[in-house]
Amino acid sequence: MDDEPWRKLKVGDRIRIVRMPSDEPSMQPETRRLFKALIARNRPSRIFWIDEYRHPWIQCRIRGKNGSWHLHWLAVNDDSWVRVHRRKKPS
């Protein structure tokens, strides 16, 4: 169980959601919409918290259809993400 890649994430690590998780059929509709929005926006998110079960969490703001912002939290304990490394600035 400890060999899963998400177990190695730490607070401050940057990830990008790139696909729907493998266990998508059991997902709530609101969570499915959040994943689709995160995939579409193609921006990295930062791990901001590791809970007592060692699940890493991201926090994100998604703009709704009416233009208002919605704050979401998502535990990243699946295969939907890739780690993002900072680009090195040219010297």
DSSP file (Angstrom, degrees, kcal/mol; ACC not computed):
  #  RESIDUE AA STRUCTURE BP1 BP2  ACC     N-H-->O    O-->H-N    N-H-->O    O-->H-N    TCO  KAPPA ALPHA  PHI   PSI    X-CA   Y-CA   Z-CA
    1    1 A M    >         0   0    0      0, 0.0     3,-1.1     0, 0.0     6,-0.1   0.000 360.0 360.0 360.0 -33.8    0.0    0.0    0.0
    2    2 A D  T 3   +     0   0    0      1,-0.2     5,-0.0     4,-0.0     0, 0.0   0.575 360.0  72.4 -75.8  -7.8    2.9    2.4    0.7
    3    3 A D  T 3   +     0   0    0      4,-0.1    -1,-0.2     3,-0.0     5,-0.1   0.441  67.5 115.7 -87.7   2.3    4.3    1.9   -2.8
    4    4 A E  S X  S-     0   0    0     -3,-1.1     3,-1.7     1,-0.1     4,-0.4  -0.525  73.0-126.8 -71.3 136.8    1.5    4.0   -4.4
    5    5 A P  G >  S+     0   0    0      0, 0.0     3,-1.6     0, 0.0     4,-0.3   0.818 105.4  61.1 -56.8 -35.4    3.0    7.2   -6.0
    6    6 A W  G >  S+     0   0    0      1,-0.3     3,-1.0     2,-0.2    70,-0.1   0.732  91.8  68.5 -67.6 -19.2    0.6    9.5   -4.2
    7    7 A R  G <  S+     0   0    0     -3,-1.7    -1,-0.3     1,-0.2    -4,-0.1   0.728  94.5  57.6 -68.3 -20.5    2.0    8.4   -0.9
    8    8 A K  G <  S+     0   0    0     -3,-1.6    -1,-0.2    -4,-0.4    -2,-0.2   0.528  81.6 110.8 -87.9  -6.5    5.3   10.1   -1.8
    9    9 A L    <   -     0   0    0     -3,-1.0     2,-0.3    -4,-0.3    -3,-0.0  -0.410  49.0-166.9 -70.8 145.4    3.7   13.5   -2.2
   10   10 A K    >   -     0   0    0     -2,-0.1     3,-2.2    46,-0.0    37,-0.3  -0.857  35.9 -77.2-126.5 161.9    4.5   16.2    0.4
   11   11 A V  T 3  S+     0   0    0     -2,-0.3    37,-0.2     1,-0.3     3,-0.1  -0.388 120.4  28.7 -57.5 132.1    3.1   19.6    1.2
   12   12 A G  T 3  S+     0   0    0     35,-3.0    -1,-0.3     1,-0.4    36,-0.1   0.134  86.5 131.6  99.1 -18.8    4.3   22.1   -1.4
   13   13 A D    <   -     0   0    0     -3,-2.2    34,-3.0    33,-0.1     2,-0.4  -0.368  52.1-134.4 -64.7 146.6    4.6   19.5   -4.2
   14   14 A R  E     +AB  46  84A   0     70,-0.5    70,-3.0    32,-0.2     2,-0.3  -0.891  28.5 172.4-107.7 134.7    3.0   20.6   -7.5
   15   15 A I  E     -AB  45  83A   0     30,-3.0    30,-3.5    -2,-0.4     2,-0.4  -0.906  21.9-144.2-133.4 161.5    0.9   18.3   -9.5
   16   16 A R  E     - B   0  82A   0     66,-2.5    66,-1.9    -2,-0.3     2,-0.6  -0.999  18.7-130.9-127.3 131.8   -1.3   18.5  -12.6
   17   17 A I  E     + B   0  81A   0     26,-0.4    64,-0.3    -2,-0.4    25,-0.2  -0.722  36.0 165.0 -79.1 121.9   -4.6   16.5  -13.0
   18   18 A V        +     0   0    0     62,-2.8     2,-0.3    -2,-0.6    63,-0.2   0.530  54.6  11.1-120.0 -11.5   -4.3   15.0  -16.4
   19   19 A R  S    S-     0   0    0     61,-1.5    -1,-0.2    16,-0.0     3,-0.1  -0.980  82.1 -84.8-159.3 165.7   -6.9   12.2  -16.6
   20   20 A M        -     0   0    0     -2,-0.3     4,-0.1     1,-0.1    12,-0.0  -0.521  56.9-100.7 -73.2 145.8  -10.0   10.8  -14.9
   21   21 A P    >   -     0   0    0      0, 0.0     3,-1.2     0, 0.0    -1,-0.1  -0.242  26.4-114.5 -64.9 157.7   -9.1    8.3  -12.1
   22   22 A S  T 3  S+     0   0    0      1,-0.3    -2,-0.1     2,-0.1    56,-0.0   0.812 115.3  57.5 -61.7 -31.7   -9.4    4.6  -12.7
   23   23 A D  T >   +     0   0    0      1,-0.2     3,-1.3     2,-0.1    -1,-0.3  -0.013  69.2 131.1 -91.2  31.9  -12.2    4.3  -10.2
   24   24 A E  G X   +     0   0    0     -3,-1.2     3,-2.4     1,-0.2    -1,-0.2   0.826  57.6  66.9 -55.2 -39.2  -14.4    6.9  -12.1
   25   25 A P  G 3  S+     0   0    0      0, 0.0    -1,-0.2     0, 0.0    -2,-0.1   0.800 101.8  48.8 -57.3 -27.0  -17.6    4.8  -12.1
   26   26 A S  G <  S+     0   0    0     -3,-1.3     2,-0.2     2,-0.0    -2,-0.2   0.341  90.6 115.6 -92.3   8.7  -17.9    5.1   -8.3
   27   27 A M  S <  S-     0   0    0     -3,-2.4    -3,-0.0    -4,-0.1     0, 0.0  -0.518  70.3-114.1 -84.8 143.5  -17.4    8.9   -8.4
   28   28 A Q     >  -     0   0    0     -2,-0.2     4,-2.2     1,-0.1     5,-0.2  -0.422  28.5-117.0 -67.9 148.6  -19.9   11.4   -7.3
   29   29 A P  H  > S+     0   0    0      0, 0.0     4,-2.2     0, 0.0     5,-0.2   0.871 114.3  51.9 -58.0 -39.5  -21.2   13.7  -10.1
   30   30 A E  H  > S+     0   0    0      1,-0.2     4,-2.0     2,-0.2     5,-0.1   0.898 110.4  48.2 -65.5 -38.9  -19.8   16.9   -8.5
   31   31 A T  H  > S+     0   0    0      2,-0.2     4,-2.4     1,-0.2    -1,-0.2   0.883 109.4  53.5 -67.2 -38.1  -16.4   15.3   -8.1
   32   32 A R  H  X S+     0   0    0     -4,-2.2     4,-2.2     2,-0.2    -2,-0.2   0.909 109.0  49.1 -62.1 -42.3  -16.5   14.2  -11.7
   33   33 A R  H  X S+     0   0    0     -4,-2.2     4,-2.2     2,-0.2    -2,-0.2   0.890 109.7  52.2 -63.5 -39.9  -17.2   17.8  -12.8
   34   34 A L  H  X S+     0   0    0     -4,-2.0     4,-2.5     2,-0.2    -2,-0.2   0.926 109.1  49.3 -63.1 -45.1  -14.3   19.0  -10.7
   35   35 A F  H  X S+     0   0    0     -4,-2.4     4,-2.4     1,-0.2     5,-0.2   0.924 110.8  50.2 -59.5 -44.9  -11.9   16.5  -12.3
   36   36 A K  H  X S+     0   0    0     -4,-2.2     4,-2.3     1,-0.2    -1,-0.2   0.893 111.3  48.8 -62.0 -39.5  -13.1   17.6  -15.8
   37   37 A A  H  X S+     0   0    0     -4,-2.2     4,-2.1     2,-0.2    -1,-0.2   0.902 111.7  48.9 -66.9 -41.0  -12.6   21.3  -14.9
   38   38 A L  H  X>S+     0   0    0     -4,-2.5     4,-1.0     2,-0.2     5,-0.5   0.875 112.4  48.3 -67.2 -37.2   -9.1   20.6  -13.5
   39   39 A I  H  <5S+     0   0    0     -4,-2.4     3,-0.4    -5,-0.2    -2,-0.2   0.923 112.5  49.2 -66.2 -44.3   -8.1   18.6  -16.6
   40   40 A A  H  <5S+     0   0    0     -4,-2.3    -2,-0.2     1,-0.2    -1,-0.2   0.860 107.2  53.3 -65.7 -36.7   -9.5   21.4  -18.9
   41   41 A R  H  <5S-     0   0    0     -4,-2.1    -1,-0.2    -5,-0.1    -2,-0.2   0.749  87.9-157.5 -76.3 -20.8   -7.7   24.2  -17.2
   42   42 A N  T  <5 +     0   0    0     -4,-1.0    -3,-0.1    -3,-0.4    -2,-0.1   0.820  42.6 131.7  53.4  39.8   -4.3   22.4  -17.5
   43   43 A R      < -     0   0    0     -5,-0.5   -26,-0.4   -26,-0.1    -1,-0.2  -0.913  58.7-107.6-120.1 150.0   -2.7   24.2  -14.6
   44   44 A P        -     0   0    0      0, 0.0     2,-0.3     0, 0.0   -28,-0.2  -0.385  27.1-154.1 -73.8 154.7   -0.7   22.8  -11.7
   45   45 A S  E     -A   15   0A   0    -30,-3.5   -30,-3.0    -2,-0.1     2,-0.4  -0.915  13.1-127.5-123.2 153.0   -2.0   22.6   -8.2
   46   46 A R  E     -A   14   0A   0     -2,-0.3    13,-0.6    13,-0.3     2,-0.4  -0.840  20.3-117.9-105.3 137.1    0.0   22.6   -5.0
   47   47 A I  E     +C   58   0B   0    -34,-3.0   -35,-3.0    -2,-0.4    11,-0.2  -0.603  36.8 173.8 -68.3 123.0   -0.4   20.0   -2.2
   48   48 A F  E     +     0   0B   0      9,-2.4     2,-0.3    -2,-0.4    -1,-0.2   0.559  56.7  19.3-111.1 -10.5   -1.5   22.1    0.8
   49   49 A W  E     -C   57   0B   0      8,-1.0     8,-2.4   -39,-0.1     2,-0.5  -0.981  49.9-154.4-160.3 142.8   -2.3   19.4    3.4
   50   50 A I  E     -C   56   0B   0     -2,-0.3   -39,-0.0     6,-0.2    25,-0.0  -0.991  30.9-144.5-117.0 120.0   -1.6   15.8    4.3
   51   51 A D    >   -     0   0    0      4,-2.2     3,-2.1    -2,-0.5    -2,-0.0  -0.094  32.1 -88.8 -80.9-178.7   -4.4   14.4    6.4
   52   52 A E  T 3  S+     0   0    0      1,-0.3    -1,-0.1     2,-0.1    -2,-0.0   0.660 128.8  54.5 -66.7 -15.8   -4.3   11.9    9.3
   53   53 A Y  T 3  S-     0   0    0      2,-0.1    -1,-0.3     0, 0.0    -2,-0.1   0.271 120.4-109.9 -97.5   9.5   -4.7    9.0    6.8
   54   54 A R    <   +     0   0    0     -3,-2.1    -2,-0.1     1,-0.3    -4,-0.0   0.713  68.5 148.8  68.7  25.1   -1.7   10.3    4.8
   55   55 A H        -     0   0    0     22,-0.0    -4,-2.2    20,-0.0    -1,-0.3  -0.787  43.9-133.2 -87.5 127.7   -3.9   11.5    1.8
   56   56 A P  E     -C   50   0B   0      0, 0.0    20,-3.2     0, 0.0     2,-0.4  -0.592  23.0-157.1 -79.5 143.2   -2.5   14.6    0.0
   57   57 A W  E     -CD  49  75B   0     -8,-2.4    -9,-2.4    18,-0.3    -8,-1.0  -0.934   9.2-161.1-124.0 143.4   -5.0   17.4   -0.7
   58   58 A I  E     -CD  47  74B   0     16,-2.4    16,-2.3    -2,-0.4     2,-0.4  -0.853   8.4-149.6-114.0 158.0   -5.2   20.2   -3.2
   59   59 A Q  E     + D   0  73B   0    -13,-0.6     2,-0.3    -2,-0.3   -13,-0.3  -0.985  22.7 170.7-124.5 137.4   -7.3   23.3   -3.0
   60   60 A C  E     - D   0  72B   0     12,-2.5    12,-3.1    -2,-0.4     2,-0.5  -0.991  28.9-136.3-147.6 154.3   -8.5   25.1   -6.2
   61   61 A R  E     - D   0  71B   0     -2,-0.3     2,-0.4    10,-0.2    10,-0.2  -0.954  21.2-170.9-111.1 129.7  -10.9   27.8   -7.3
   62   62 A I  E     - D   0  70B   0      8,-2.7     8,-2.2    -2,-0.5     2,-0.4  -0.975  22.0-127.1-121.4 132.2  -13.1   27.1  -10.3
   63   63 A R  E     - D   0  69B   0     -2,-0.4     6,-0.2     6,-0.2     5,-0.1  -0.646  26.7-138.7 -80.0 129.6  -15.2   29.8  -11.9
   64   64 A G    >   -     0   0    0      4,-3.7     3,-1.7    -2,-0.4    -1,-0.1  -0.233  28.3 -97.5 -79.5 173.4  -18.9   28.9  -12.2
   65   65 A K  T 3  S+     0   0    0      1,-0.3    -1,-0.1     2,-0.1    -2,-0.0   0.791 124.9  54.9 -62.6 -28.8  -21.1   29.6  -15.3
   66   66 A N  T 3  S-     0   0    0      2,-0.1    -1,-0.3     1,-0.0     3,-0.1   0.402 122.1-105.7 -87.3   4.3  -22.4   32.7  -13.6
   67   67 A G  S <  S+     0   0    0     -3,-1.7     2,-0.1     1,-0.3    -2,-0.1   0.318  79.5 127.4  92.5  -7.8  -18.9   34.1  -13.1
   68   68 A S        -     0   0    0     -5,-0.1    -4,-3.7     1,-0.1    -1,-0.3  -0.478  59.8-115.9 -82.0 156.0  -18.6   33.5   -9.4
   69   69 A W  E     -D   63   0B   0     -6,-0.2     2,-0.4    -2,-0.1    -6,-0.2  -0.705  22.7-160.4 -93.3 142.3  -15.7   31.6   -7.9
   70   70 A H  E     -D   62   0B   0     -8,-2.2    -8,-2.7    -2,-0.3     2,-0.4  -0.989  10.5-142.4-123.6 128.3  -16.1   28.2   -6.1
   71   71 A L  E     -D   61   0B   0     -2,-0.4     2,-0.3   -10,-0.2   -10,-0.2  -0.767  24.5-178.7 -92.2 131.6  -13.5   26.9   -3.7
   72   72 A H  E     -D   60   0B   0    -12,-3.1   -12,-2.5    -2,-0.4     2,-0.4  -0.931  18.0-156.1-130.3 152.4  -12.9   23.1   -3.8
   73   73 A W  E     -D   59   0B   0     -2,-0.3     2,-0.4   -14,-0.2   -14,-0.2  -0.975  14.5-174.0-124.5 142.5  -10.7   20.6   -2.0
   74   74 A L  E     -D   58   0B   0    -16,-2.3   -16,-2.4    -2,-0.4     2,-0.4  -0.981  21.6-137.1-143.8 126.1   -9.7   17.3   -3.5
   75   75 A A  E     -D   57   0B   0     -2,-0.4     2,-0.9   -18,-0.2   -18,-0.3  -0.680  17.8-149.1 -78.0 132.9   -7.8   14.3   -2.0
   76   76 A V        +     0   0    0    -20,-3.2    -1,-0.1    -2,-0.4   -19,-0.0  -0.722  48.2 132.3-107.9  81.0   -5.4   13.1   -4.6
   77   77 A N        +     0   0    0     -2,-0.9     2,-0.2   -22,-0.1    -1,-0.1  -0.357  55.7  66.0-126.0  51.1   -5.2    9.4   -3.8
   78   78 A D  S    S-     0   0    0    -56,-0.0     3,-0.3   -57,-0.0   -72,-0.2  -0.693  93.6 -87.2-149.1-162.7   -5.5    7.9   -7.3
   79   79 A D  S    S+     0   0    0     -2,-0.2    -3,-0.0     1,-0.2   -59,-0.0  -0.004  88.8 102.2-109.6  27.4   -3.8    7.7  -10.7
   80   80 A S  S    S+     0   0    0    -62,-0.1   -62,-2.8   -63,-0.0   -61,-1.5   0.451  71.0  64.1 -91.5  -1.6   -5.2   11.0  -12.2
   81   81 A W  E     -B   17   0A   0    -64,-0.3     2,-0.3    -3,-0.3   -64,-0.2  -0.740  55.3-153.4-126.9 164.2   -2.1   13.2  -11.8
   82   82 A V  E     -B   16   0A   0    -66,-1.9   -66,-2.5    -2,-0.2     2,-0.2  -0.976  33.5-107.9-131.4 149.7    1.5   13.8  -12.8
   83   83 A R  E     -B   15   0A   0     -2,-0.3     2,-0.5   -68,-0.2   -68,-0.3  -0.536  29.8-145.5 -75.0 142.2    4.1   15.6  -10.7
   84   84 A V  E     -B   14   0A   0    -70,-3.0   -70,-0.5    -2,-0.2     2,-0.4  -0.941   9.6-159.4-111.6 128.2    5.1   19.1  -12.1
   85   85 A H        -     0   0    0     -2,-0.5     3,-0.1   -72,-0.1   -72,-0.0  -0.836  28.4-103.2-104.6 144.9    8.7   20.3  -11.7
   86   86 A R        -     0   0    0     -2,-0.4     2,-0.3     1,-0.1    -1,-0.0  -0.338  36.8-113.8 -62.8 143.9    9.7   23.9  -11.9
   87   87 A R        -     0   0    0      1,-0.1     2,-0.5    -2,-0.0    -1,-0.1  -0.580  29.1-119.6 -75.5 141.3   11.2   25.0  -15.2
   88   88 A K        -     0   0    0     -2,-0.3    -1,-0.1    -3,-0.1     3,-0.1  -0.707  26.3-124.2 -83.2 131.2   14.8   26.1  -14.8
   89   89 A K        -     0   0    0     -2,-0.5     2,-0.1     1,-0.1    -1,-0.0  -0.511  30.5-106.2 -72.4 139.1   15.3   29.7  -15.8
   90   90 A P              0   0    0      0, 0.0    -1,-0.1     0, 0.0     0, 0.0  -0.412 360.0 360.0 -64.3 142.4   17.9   30.2  -18.6
   91   91 A S              0   0    0     -2,-0.1    -2,-0.0    -3,-0.1    -3,-0.0   0.454 360.0 360.0 -94.4 360.0   21.1   31.6  -17.2
